[in-house]
Amino acid sequence: MALKQQDTGEVRGVRLLLLRHAKSAWPEGVADEERPLNGRGRAAALLIGDYLAEAKLIPDLALVSSARRTQETWALVRERLPRQPEMRIVAELYAASTGQILNVLQAVEPTSRTVLILAHNPGMQDLALALSGGGDAASRESVAAKYPTGALAVIDFPAAQWSDVGRGMGRLDRFITPRALG
């Protein structure tokens, strides 16, 4: 079953965009949750935002960790998009395990067909691998090797709603890193 129409980015089923926050600074005396992006991270977030806009990968809903670096990443990505998706800060995504992220995703209402989750490793890498039962083999190998800051996995599911999404059900469409774009 073809899940997307190539020219419009339109999806049949649901589409998940897993975005790891961009590169952050490590200022002394700053709590992990309050770490800001560094210059390289800001540039990478803008590159990913441009990519999402050009590839017509515009989420209906963005679920963003409560960490400062994820919120700063989203602000920069969002400014590059042709429309402003709904955004929710989800504290449960900070330092979340695969199971915790999946629980958040499965609770999303079915009216949101394309969802972006912006969070942290190792949860993002582990979730991308757990959900992808098929798809682009080279992308899957890249995800397994490393999920760098600012990386984006696009996973399609032949599901009517998010509560039906589970392990191994997705098709990894692509895996994009800022380095590949820059």
Backbone as JSON Lines, residues from 0, in Angstrom:
{"i":0,"aa":"M","n":[0.85,-1.18,0.0],"ca":[0.0,0.0,0.0],"c":[0.89,1.24,0.0]}
{"i":1,"aa":"A","n":[0.69,2.11,-0.96],"ca":[1.44,3.37,-1.0],"c":[0.86,4.3,0.05]}
{"i":2,"aa":"L","n":[1.71,4.81,0.91],"ca":[1.23,5.64,2.0],"c":[1.25,7.12,1.68]}
{"i":3,"aa":"K","n":[1.98,7.52,0.64],"ca":[2.03,8.94,0.34],"c":[1.94,9.17,-1.15]}
{"i":4,"aa":"Q","n":[1.46,10.32,-1.51],"ca":[1.49,10.74,-2.89],"c":[2.73,11.58,-3.06]}
{"i":5,"aa":"Q","n":[3.6,11.17,-3.98],"ca":[4.93,11.77,-4.09],"c":[4.93,13.27,-4.28]}
{"i":6,"aa":"D","n":[4.02,13.82,-5.08],"ca":[4.14,15.23,-5.42],"c":[3.55,16.19,-4.39]}
{"i":7,"aa":"T","n":[2.68,15.77,-3.52],"ca":[2.06,16.7,-2.58],"c":[2.5,16.5,-1.14]}
{"i":8,"aa":"G","n":[3.13,15.37,-0.85],"ca":[3.47,15.09,0.54],"c":[2.29,14.58,1.34]}
{"i":9,"aa":"E","n":[1.1,14.46,0.68],"ca":[-0.11,14.01,1.36],"c":[0.04,12.54,1.77]}
{"i":10,"aa":"V","n":[-0.44,12.2,2.94],"ca":[-0.26,10.87,3.48],"c":[-1.6,10.17,3.63]}
{"i":11,"aa":"R","n":[-1.62,8.9,3.24],"ca":[-2.75,8.03,3.59],"c":[-2.25,7.25,4.79]}
{"i":12,"aa":"G","n":[-3.02,7.13,5.82],"ca":[-2.52,6.59,7.07],"c":[-2.03,7.76,7.9]}
{"i":13,"aa":"V","n":[-1.04,7.51,8.73],"ca":[-0.48,8.59,9.55],"c":[1.03,8.62,9.34]}
{"i":14,"aa":"R","n":[1.6,9.79,9.55],"ca":[3.05,10.0,9.35],"c":[3.64,10.6,10.62]}
{"i":15,"aa":"L","n":[4.79,10.04,11.03],"ca":[5.51,10.5,12.21],"c":[6.84,11.1,11.79]}
{"i":16,"aa":"L","n":[7.12,12.28,12.29],"ca":[8.4,12.95,12.1],"c":[9.1,12.96,13.45]}
{"i":17,"aa":"L","n":[10.2,12.22,13.55],"ca":[10.96,12.16,14.8],"c":[12.19,13.04,14.65]}
{"i":18,"aa":"L","n":[12.19,14.17,15.35],"ca":[13.28,15.13,15.25],"c":[14.01,15.22,16.59]}
{"i":19,"aa":"R","n":[15.3,14.93,16.55],"ca":[16.12,15.12,17.75],"c":[16.51,16.6,17.81]}
{"i":20,"aa":"H","n":[16.53,17.16,19.0],"ca":[16.91,18.57,19.16],"c":[18.25,18.83,18.51]}
{"i":21,"aa":"A","n":[18.47,20.08,18.12],"ca":[19.74,20.48,17.52],"c":[20.82,20.57,18.6]}
{"i":22,"aa":"K","n":[22.05,20.77,18.16],"ca":[23.23,20.79,19.04],"c":[23.09,21.88,20.1]}
{"i":23,"aa":"S","n":[23.36,21.5,21.33],"ca":[23.22,22.45,22.44],"c":[24.56,22.8,23.06]}
{"i":24,"aa":"A","n":[24.54,23.89,23.78],"ca":[25.72,24.33,24.53],"c":[25.73,23.61,25.88]}
{"i":25,"aa":"W","n":[26.87,23.65,26.54],"ca":[27.04,23.05,27.87],"c":[27.55,24.11,28.85]}
{"i":26,"aa":"P","n":[26.79,25.19,29.08],"ca":[27.3,26.21,29.99],"c":[27.42,25.69,31.43]}
{"i":27,"aa":"E","n":[28.47,26.1,32.07],"ca":[28.73,25.67,33.44],"c":[27.63,26.2,34.36]}
{"i":28,"aa":"G","n":[27.19,25.34,35.27],"ca":[26.2,25.73,36.26],"c":[24.77,25.77,35.75]}
{"i":29,"aa":"V","n":[24.53,25.33,34.53],"ca":[23.18,25.33,33.97],"c":[22.63,23.91,34.0]}
{"i":30,"aa":"A","n":[21.43,23.76,34.54],"ca":[20.8,22.44,34.6],"c":[20.59,21.89,33.19]}
{"i":31,"aa":"D","n":[20.63,20.57,33.06],"ca":[20.5,19.93,31.75],"c":[19.25,20.42,31.01]}
{"i":32,"aa":"E","n":[18.14,20.5,31.69],"ca":[16.88,20.89,31.04],"c":[16.92,22.34,30.54]}
{"i":33,"aa":"E","n":[17.81,23.15,31.06],"ca":[17.9,24.57,30.67],"c":[19.0,24.87,29.66]}
{"i":34,"aa":"R","n":[19.69,23.85,29.16],"ca":[20.78,24.1,28.2],"c":[20.23,24.67,26.9]}
{"i":35,"aa":"P","n":[20.84,25.78,26.4],"ca":[20.39,26.39,25.15],"c":[21.08,25.77,23.93]}
{"i":36,"aa":"L","n":[20.61,26.1,22.75],"ca":[21.31,25.7,21.53],"c":[22.6,26.49,21.4]}
{"i":37,"aa":"N","n":[23.57,25.91,20.72],"ca":[24.77,26.66,20.38],"c":[24.61,27.17,18.93]}
{"i":38,"aa":"G","n":[25.6,27.85,18.41],"ca":[25.49,28.42,17.07],"c":[25.28,27.37,16.0]}
{"i":39,"aa":"R","n":[26.02,26.28,16.1],"ca":[25.86,25.19,15.14],"c":[24.45,24.61,15.2]}
{"i":40,"aa":"G","n":[23.91,24.51,16.4],"ca":[22.56,23.99,16.58],"c":[21.5,24.91,15.96]}
{"i":41,"aa":"R","n":[21.68,26.21,16.14],"ca":[20.73,27.15,15.53],"c":[20.75,27.04,14.01]}
{"i":42,"aa":"A","n":[21.94,26.94,13.44],"ca":[22.05,26.82,11.98],"c":[21.42,25.5,11.5]}
{"i":43,"aa":"A","n":[21.65,24.42,12.24],"ca":[21.08,23.11,11.86],"c":[19.56,23.13,11.93]}
{"i":44,"aa":"A","n":[19.0,23.76,12.95],"ca":[17.54,23.84,13.09],"c":[16.93,24.57,11.9]}
{"i":45,"aa":"L","n":[17.57,25.62,11.45],"ca":[17.07,26.35,10.27],"c":[17.15,25.48,9.01]}
{"i":46,"aa":"L","n":[18.24,24.72,8.87],"ca":[18.37,23.8,7.73],"c":[17.24,22.77,7.72]}
{"i":47,"aa":"I","n":[16.98,22.19,8.88],"ca":[15.91,21.18,8.98],"c":[14.55,21.82,8.7]}
{"i":48,"aa":"G","n":[14.33,23.02,9.19],"ca":[13.08,23.73,8.9],"c":[12.9,23.96,7.41]}
{"i":49,"aa":"D","n":[13.97,24.39,6.74],"ca":[13.92,24.58,5.29],"c":[13.61,23.26,4.59]}
{"i":50,"aa":"Y","n":[14.25,22.18,5.05],"ca":[14.02,20.87,4.45],"c":[12.56,20.45,4.6]}
{"i":51,"aa":"L","n":[12.02,20.59,5.81],"ca":[10.62,20.22,6.03],"c":[9.69,21.0,5.1]}
{"i":52,"aa":"A","n":[9.94,22.29,4.95],"ca":[9.11,23.12,4.09],"c":[9.23,22.69,2.63]}
{"i":53,"aa":"E","n":[10.45,22.49,2.15],"ca":[10.67,22.11,0.75],"c":[10.12,20.72,0.43]}
{"i":54,"aa":"A","n":[10.23,19.81,1.39],"ca":[9.75,18.44,1.19],"c":[8.25,18.3,1.5]}
{"i":55,"aa":"K","n":[7.61,19.39,1.89],"ca":[6.18,19.4,2.24],"c":[5.88,18.43,3.38]}
{"i":56,"aa":"L","n":[6.8,18.38,4.34],"ca":[6.63,17.56,5.54],"c":[6.19,18.48,6.68]}
{"i":57,"aa":"I","n":[4.99,18.99,6.58],"ca":[4.48,19.96,7.56],"c":[3.59,19.23,8.56]}
{"i":58,"aa":"P","n":[3.97,19.23,9.82],"ca":[3.13,18.52,10.8],"c":[1.83,19.27,11.08]}
{"i":59,"aa":"D","n":[0.83,18.5,11.47],"ca":[-0.41,19.08,11.99],"c":[-0.21,19.45,13.45]}
{"i":60,"aa":"L","n":[0.64,18.69,14.11],"ca":[0.87,18.84,15.55],"c":[2.34,18.57,15.85]}
{"i":61,"aa":"A","n":[2.94,19.42,16.67],"ca":[4.3,19.21,17.15],"c":[4.25,18.99,18.66]}
{"i":62,"aa":"L","n":[4.79,17.87,19.1],"ca":[4.89,17.56,20.52],"c":[6.35,17.75,20.9]}
{"i":63,"aa":"V","n":[6.61,18.7,21.79],"ca":[7.97,19.15,22.07],"c":[8.29,18.94,23.55]}
{"i":64,"aa":"S","n":[9.44,18.37,23.81],"ca":[9.92,18.18,25.18],"c":[9.97,19.53,25.9]}
{"i":65,"aa":"S","n":[9.94,19.47,27.2],"ca":[9.98,20.69,28.02],"c":[11.38,21.3,28.11]}
{"i":66,"aa":"A","n":[12.4,20.64,27.59],"ca":[13.76,21.17,27.65],"c":[13.91,22.42,26.78]}
{"i":67,"aa":"R","n":[14.73,23.34,27.24],"ca":[14.96,24.59,26.51],"c":[15.49,24.32,25.09]}
{"i":68,"aa":"R","n":[16.41,23.38,24.93],"ca":[17.02,23.13,23.62],"c":[16.01,22.58,22.61]}
{"i":69,"aa":"T","n":[15.01,21.83,23.08],"ca":[13.99,21.35,22.15],"c":[13.06,22.48,21.75]}
{"i":70,"aa":"Q","n":[12.71,23.33,22.7],"ca":[11.82,24.45,22.38],"c":[12.5,25.46,21.46]}
{"i":71,"aa":"E","n":[13.8,25.69,21.67],"ca":[14.53,26.59,20.77],"c":[14.65,25.98,19.38]}
{"i":72,"aa":"T","n":[14.88,24.67,19.3],"ca":[14.93,24.0,18.01],"c":[13.59,24.18,17.29]}
{"i":73,"aa":"W","n":[12.49,23.93,17.99],"ca":[11.17,24.05,17.36],"c":[10.9,25.48,16.9]}
{"i":74,"aa":"A","n":[11.26,26.47,17.69],"ca":[11.02,27.86,17.3],"c":[11.72,28.18,15.98]}
{"i":75,"aa":"L","n":[12.94,27.7,15.8],"ca":[13.68,27.96,14.57],"c":[13.13,27.17,13.38]}
{"i":76,"aa":"V","n":[12.78,25.91,13.62],"ca":[12.17,25.1,12.56],"c":[10.85,25.72,12.13]}
{"i":77,"aa":"R","n":[10.03,26.06,13.11],"ca":[8.68,26.57,12.84],"c":[8.69,27.84,12.01]}
{"i":78,"aa":"E","n":[9.68,28.71,12.21],"ca":[9.7,29.96,11.46],"c":[9.93,29.74,9.97]}
{"i":79,"aa":"R","n":[10.44,28.57,9.6],"ca":[10.69,28.25,8.19],"c":[9.51,27.58,7.5]}
{"i":80,"aa":"L","n":[8.5,27.18,8.25],"ca":[7.36,26.45,7.69],"c":[6.33,27.4,7.09]}
{"i":81,"aa":"P","n":[5.62,26.96,6.05],"ca":[4.64,27.82,5.4],"c":[3.37,28.06,6.22]}
{"i":82,"aa":"R","n":[3.12,27.18,7.18],"ca":[2.0,27.39,8.11],"c":[2.46,27.0,9.5]}
{"i":83,"aa":"Q","n":[1.78,27.51,10.49],"ca":[2.19,27.32,11.88],"c":[1.39,26.19,12.52]}
{"i":84,"aa":"P","n":[1.99,25.01,12.63],"ca":[1.29,23.88,13.26],"c":[1.04,24.12,14.74]}
{"i":85,"aa":"E","n":[0.06,23.42,15.26],"ca":[-0.16,23.45,16.7],"c":[1.05,22.85,17.4]}
{"i":86,"aa":"M","n":[1.45,23.43,18.52],"ca":[2.58,22.93,19.29],"c":[2.14,22.72,20.74]}
{"i":87,"aa":"R","n":[2.57,21.6,21.29],"ca":[2.31,21.32,22.7],"c":[3.63,20.95,23.37]}
{"i":88,"aa":"I","n":[3.89,21.57,24.5],"ca":[5.04,21.18,25.31],"c":[4.6,19.99,26.16]}
{"i":89,"aa":"V","n":[5.35,18.91,26.06],"ca":[5.0,17.67,26.76],"c":[6.17,17.3,27.68]}
{"i":90,"aa":"A","n":[5.99,17.54,28.96],"ca":[7.06,17.29,29.94],"c":[7.51,15.83,29.93]}
{"i":91,"aa":"E","n":[6.6,14.91,29.63],"ca":[6.92,13.48,29.63],"c":[7.94,13.1,28.55]}
{"i":92,"aa":"L","n":[8.18,13.98,27.58],"ca":[9.15,13.69,26.52],"c":[10.59,13.97,26.94]}
{"i":93,"aa":"Y","n":[10.77,14.7,28.02],"ca":[12.14,15.0,28.48],"c":[12.75,13.72,29.05]}
{"i":94,"aa":"A","n":[13.88,13.29,28.46],"ca":[14.61,12.08,28.88],"c":[13.72,10.84,28.88]}
{"i":95,"aa":"A","n":[12.79,10.78,27.93],"ca":[11.81,9.69,27.88],"c":[12.38,8.44,27.22]}
{"i":96,"aa":"S","n":[11.88,7.31,27.67],"ca":[12.21,6.02,27.06],"c":[11.33,5.83,25.82]}
{"i":97,"aa":"T","n":[11.65,4.8,25.06],"ca":[10.86,4.45,23.88],"c":[9.4,4.25,24.26]}
{"i":98,"aa":"G","n":[9.15,3.49,25.31],"ca":[7.78,3.23,25.74],"c":[7.04,4.49,26.14]}
{"i":99,"aa":"Q","n":[7.72,5.39,26.83],"ca":[7.07,6.64,27.24],"c":[6.71,7.5,26.03]}
{"i":100,"aa":"I","n":[7.62,7.58,25.05],"ca":[7.34,8.37,23.85],"c":[6.18,7.74,23.08]}
{"i":101,"aa":"L","n":[6.19,6.43,22.95],"ca":[5.12,5.74,22.25],"c":[3.77,5.97,22.94]}
{"i":102,"aa":"N","n":[3.74,5.97,24.25],"ca":[2.5,6.24,24.98],"c":[1.97,7.64,24.67]}
{"i":103,"aa":"V","n":[2.87,8.63,24.62],"ca":[2.47,10.0,24.27],"c":[1.9,10.02,22.86]}
{"i":104,"aa":"L","n":[2.57,9.35,21.93],"ca":[2.12,9.32,20.54],"c":[0.76,8.65,20.4]}
{"i":105,"aa":"Q","n":[0.58,7.53,21.05],"ca":[-0.68,6.78,20.93],"c":[-1.88,7.52,21.5]}
{"i":106,"aa":"A","n":[-1.64,8.55,22.3],"ca":[-2.73,9.35,22.87],"c":[-3.14,10.52,21.97]}
{"i":107,"aa":"V","n":[-2.42,10.73,20.86],"ca":[-2.73,11.85,19.96],"c":[-4.05,11.57,19.25]}
{"i":108,"aa":"E","n":[-4.85,12.62,19.13],"ca":[-6.15,12.5,18.48],"c":[-5.97,12.21,16.98]}
{"i":109,"aa":"P","n":[-6.91,11.46,16.39],"ca":[-6.78,11.04,14.98],"c":[-6.89,12.19,13.98]}
{"i":110,"aa":"T","n":[-7.32,13.35,14.39],"ca":[-7.4,14.48,13.46],"c":[-6.02,15.0,13.08]}
{"i":111,"aa":"S","n":[-5.01,14.7,13.86],"ca":[-3.63,15.06,13.53],"c":[-3.03,13.91,12.73]}
{"i":112,"aa":"R","n":[-2.91,14.08,11.42],"ca":[-2.44,13.0,10.53],"c":[-0.91,12.93,10.46]}
{"i":113,"aa":"T","n":[-0.26,14.09,10.59],"ca":[1.21,14.13,10.6],"c":[1.64,14.76,11.92]}
{"i":114,"aa":"V","n":[2.4,14.02,12.7],"ca":[2.83,14.47,14.02],"c":[4.35,14.52,14.06]}
{"i":115,"aa":"L","n":[4.87,15.6,14.58],"ca":[6.3,15.75,14.81],"c":[6.55,15.63,16.31]}
{"i":116,"aa":"I","n":[7.49,14.77,16.68],"ca":[7.93,14.69,18.07],"c":[9.37,15.19,18.11]}
{"i":117,"aa":"L","n":[9.61,16.17,18.98],"ca":[10.93,16.77,19.11],"c":[11.41,16.48,20.52]}
{"i":118,"aa":"A","n":[12.39,15.58,20.62],"ca":[12.84,15.15,21.94],"c":[14.32,14.77,21.89]}
{"i":119,"aa":"H","n":[14.7,13.78,22.7],"ca":[16.1,13.49,23.02],"c":[16.48,12.04,22.72]}
{"i":120,"aa":"N","n":[17.79,11.83,22.64],"ca":[18.32,10.48,22.57],"c":[18.6,9.97,23.99]}
{"i":121,"aa":"P","n":[18.56,8.69,24.2],"ca":[18.46,7.61,23.22],"c":[17.02,7.28,22.81]}
{"i":122,"aa":"G","n":[16.05,7.92,23.4],"ca":[14.65,7.6,23.11],"c":[14.26,7.74,21.64]}
{"i":123,"aa":"M","n":[14.76,8.79,20.98],"ca":[14.39,9.01,19.58],"c":[14.94,7.91,18.68]}
{"i":124,"aa":"Q","n":[16.21,7.59,18.85],"ca":[16.84,6.54,18.05],"c":[16.16,5.19,18.3]}
{"i":125,"aa":"D","n":[15.97,4.87,19.56],"ca":[15.35,3.59,19.91],"c":[13.93,3.5,19.37]}
{"i":126,"aa":"L","n":[13.17,4.6,19.44],"ca":[11.8,4.58,18.93],"c":[11.78,4.43,17.41]}
{"i":127,"aa":"A","n":[12.64,5.15,16.71],"ca":[12.7,5.03,15.25],"c":[12.97,3.58,14.84]}
{"i":128,"aa":"L","n":[13.89,2.93,15.52],"ca":[14.21,1.54,15.2],"c":[13.07,0.6,15.6]}
{"i":129,"aa":"A","n":[12.45,0.85,16.74],"ca":[11.37,-0.02,17.21],"c":[10.14,0.06,16.31]}
{"i":130,"aa":"L","n":[9.83,1.25,15.81],"ca":[8.62,1.41,15.01],"c":[8.79,0.99,13.57]}
{"i":131,"aa":"S","n":[10.02,1.04,13.06],"ca":[10.28,0.79,11.63],"c":[10.45,-0.7,11.35]}
{"i":132,"aa":"G","n":[9.41,-1.29,10.82],"ca":[9.48,-2.69,10.44],"c":[9.93,-2.88,9.01]}
{"i":133,"aa":"G","n":[9.98,-1.8,8.25],"ca":[10.39,-1.86,6.86],"c":[10.79,-0.49,6.39]}
{"i":134,"aa":"G","n":[10.96,-0.38,5.07],"ca":[11.31,0.91,4.5],"c":[12.72,0.94,3.96]}
{"i":135,"aa":"D","n":[13.27,2.12,3.87],"ca":[14.57,2.34,3.27],"c":[15.67,1.7,4.12]}
{"i":136,"aa":"A","n":[16.33,0.69,3.56],"ca":[17.35,-0.07,4.3],"c":[18.55,0.8,4.67]}
{"i":137,"aa":"A","n":[19.01,1.65,3.77],"ca":[20.16,2.51,4.06],"c":[19.83,3.48,5.19]}
{"i":138,"aa":"S","n":[18.61,4.0,5.19],"ca":[18.2,4.91,6.26],"c":[18.14,4.17,7.59]}
{"i":139,"aa":"R","n":[17.64,2.97,7.57],"ca":[17.56,2.18,8.82],"c":[18.96,1.9,9.37]}
{"i":140,"aa":"E","n":[19.9,1.58,8.49],"ca":[21.29,1.37,8.93],"c":[21.88,2.64,9.53]}
{"i":141,"aa":"S","n":[21.56,3.78,8.91],"ca":[22.05,5.07,9.43],"c":[21.48,5.36,10.81]}
{"i":142,"aa":"V","n":[20.17,5.11,10.99],"ca":[19.54,5.32,12.3],"c":[20.19,4.42,13.34]}
{"i":143,"aa":"A","n":[20.44,3.18,12.99],"ca":[21.03,2.23,13.94],"c":[22.45,2.64,14.33]}
{"i":144,"aa":"A","n":[23.19,3.21,13.37],"ca":[24.58,3.6,13.64],"c":[24.67,4.83,14.53]}
{"i":145,"aa":"K","n":[23.85,5.84,14.24],"ca":[23.91,7.09,15.01],"c":[22.7,7.96,14.68]}
{"i":146,"aa":"Y","n":[22.14,8.58,15.7],"ca":[21.02,9.52,15.54],"c":[21.52,10.87,16.04]}
{"i":147,"aa":"P","n":[22.24,11.6,15.18],"ca":[22.88,12.83,15.65],"c":[21.88,13.94,15.99]}
{"i":148,"aa":"T","n":[22.37,14.96,16.66],"ca":[21.52,16.1,16.97],"c":[21.01,16.69,15.66]}
{"i":149,"aa":"G","n":[19.75,17.12,15.68],"ca":[19.12,17.72,14.51],"c":[18.65,16.72,13.47]}
{"i":150,"aa":"A","n":[18.81,15.42,13.71],"ca":[18.41,14.41,12.73],"c":[16.9,14.21,12.73]}
{"i":151,"aa":"L","n":[16.4,13.81,11.56],"ca":[14.96,13.65,11.34],"c":[14.69,12.29,10.7]}
{"i":152,"aa":"A","n":[13.83,11.5,11.32],"ca":[13.33,10.25,10.74],"c":[11.88,10.47,10.35]}
{"i":153,"aa":"V","n":[11.51,9.99,9.17],"ca":[10.13,10.09,8.68],"c":[9.61,8.67,8.57]}
{"i":154,"aa":"I","n":[8.56,8.38,9.34],"ca":[8.02,7.02,9.4],"c":[6.53,7.07,9.07]}
{"i":155,"aa":"D","n":[6.12,6.26,8.1],"ca":[4.72,6.18,7.69],"c":[4.09,4.91,8.24]}
{"i":156,"aa":"F","n":[2.81,5.01,8.61],"ca":[2.07,3.89,9.17],"c":[0.75,3.71,8.42]}
{"i":157,"aa":"P","n":[0.36,2.48,8.1],"ca":[-0.93,2.22,7.48],"c":[-2.02,2.12,8.56]}
{"i":158,"aa":"A","n":[-2.1,3.13,9.4],"ca":[-3.03,3.12,10.53],"c":[-4.01,4.27,10.4]}
{"i":159,"aa":"A","n":[-5.21,4.07,10.86],"ca":[-6.24,5.11,10.81],"c":[-6.06,6.14,11.92]}
{"i":160,"aa":"Q","n":[-5.46,5.71,13.01],"ca":[-5.27,6.62,14.15],"c":[-4.03,6.22,14.92]}
{"i":161,"aa":"W","n":[-3.56,7.15,15.74],"ca":[-2.31,6.95,16.46],"c":[-2.4,5.84,17.5]}
{"i":162,"aa":"S","n":[-3.55,5.61,18.04],"ca":[-3.68,4.54,19.04],"c":[-3.45,3.16,18.42]}
{"i":163,"aa":"D","n":[-3.51,3.05,17.09],"ca":[-3.28,1.78,16.4],"c":[-1.81,1.55,16.06]}
{"i":164,"aa":"V","n":[-0.96,2.56,16.27],"ca":[0.46,2.46,15.9],"c":[1.2,1.63,16.95]}
{"i":165,"aa":"G","n":[2.05,0.73,16.46],"ca":[2.83,-0.09,17.39],"c":[4.18,-0.47,16.81]}
{"i":166,"aa":"R","n":[4.93,-1.2,17.56],"ca":[6.28,-1.62,17.18],"c":[6.27,-2.42,15.88]}
{"i":167,"aa":"G","n":[7.22,-2.08,15.02],"ca":[7.39,-2.79,13.77],"c":[6.37,-2.5,12.69]}
{"i":168,"aa":"M","n":[5.42,-1.63,12.95],"ca":[4.34,-1.36,11.99],"c":[4.7,-0.29,10.96]}
{"i":169,"aa":"G","n":[5.72,0.49,11.23],"ca":[6.03,1.63,10.37],"c":[6.97,1.29,9.23]}
{"i":170,"aa":"R","n":[6.97,2.19,8.27],"ca":[7.87,2.12,7.13],"c":[8.76,3.36,7.19]}
{"i":171,"aa":"L","n":[10.06,3.17,7.41],"ca":[10.99,4.29,7.46],"c":[11.16,4.84,6.05]}
{"i":172,"aa":"D","n":[10.63,6.02,5.83],"ca":[10.66,6.64,4.52],"c":[12.02,7.27,4.23]}
{"i":173,"aa":"R","n":[12.58,7.95,5.25],"ca":[13.89,8.6,5.08],"c":[14.46,9.0,6.43]}
{"i":174,"aa":"F","n":[15.77,9.25,6.42],"ca":[16.48,9.71,7.6],"c":[17.41,10.82,7.12]}
{"i":175,"aa":"I","n":[17.21,12.0,7.65],"ca":[17.92,13.2,7.2],"c":[18.72,13.77,8.37]}
{"i":176,"aa":"T","n":[19.97,14.14,8.09],"ca":[20.78,14.81,9.1],"c":[21.15,16.21,8.62]}
{"i":177,"aa":"P","n":[21.38,17.14,9.53],"ca":[21.81,18.47,9.11],"c":[23.08,18.44,8.26]}
{"i":178,"aa":"R","n":[23.99,17.54,8.59],"ca":[25.25,17.43,7.84],"c":[24.96,17.07,6.37]}
{"i":179,"aa":"A","n":[23.99,16.2,6.12],"ca":[23.65,15.83,4.75],"c":[23.04,17.01,3.99]}
{"i":180,"aa":"L","n":[22.39,17.92,4.71],"ca":[21.75,19.08,4.09],"c":[22.74,20.23,3.89]}
{"i":181,"aa":"G","n":[23.75,20.32,4.77],"ca":[24.66,21.45,4.75],"c":[25.8,21.21,3.82]}
